[in-house]
Amino acid sequence: MKTIASAMLLLALPLVGCASIPQPVATPTGEPLSVREHTETGYVTEKVKVGEVEHKGTNGQTYGKSEVYQNQTRSFQYQVWGGYQGDVKVSDDDFYRISNDQKAIQEVQDKRESGVVLNRVGLGLLALGAAGVVGGYAINSSWEPDPNNPGATAPKTGMYILTGGLITAAVGGILTWVGISKAHSEHPLTQDRAQAAAANYNRSLGAGPAVTTTTGFALP
């Protein structure tokens, strides 16, 4: 029973993740828009072979070897980008709202809404699967052997329901997180699309630059 209870707690964890569409935060200031890149550093720990140990018998002969591994951390660099109004970073949603790129605004909205739908479907499947796990376990637990028929085995109905519930819950959990990822994606559209929106907006400012450029800089 403890195992089933633990499994149910794990299945319920994604229920806390509910997707929603980001609300506007930044307001237009009349400053130019730009897309800037910068380099960030990430770290990964790997097990690396550093040597071997020979195992010898009492006669001094080697009868085996074992490999020795150590955890080693290495760094790597990767490029990230973001939209800026003046020198202030803004979300992609606000970036396209400020640039008044109606097509981009609609595309971002559609992508985020599809993520919300996936999230809701996933939550529904997760709840249905969890109910199946509980129901299947209850059916299995309620079966009692017939003393007059010692060779009888438990019906498989409960196991089928429990297995189906686990599969349904797993699919629901995946859809839940995929939906969250789509709805909360930092960059729903490409970097080139953001640069084009910034260039068009900056031209409309008159005093602003006619084009936008990607500025590279490294974080300290």
Secondary structure, 3 states (H helix, E strand, C coil): CHHHHHHHHHHHHHHHCCCCCCCCCCCCCCCCEEEEEEEEEEEEEEEEEEEEEEEECCCCCEEEEEEEEEEEEEEEEEEEEEEEECCEEECHHHHHHHHCCHHHHHHHHHHHHHHHHHHHHHHHHHHHHHHHHHHHHHHHHHCCCCCCCCCCCCCCHHHHHHHHHHHHHHHHHHHHHHHHHHHCCCCCCCHHHHHHHHHHHHHHHCCCCCCCCEEEEECC
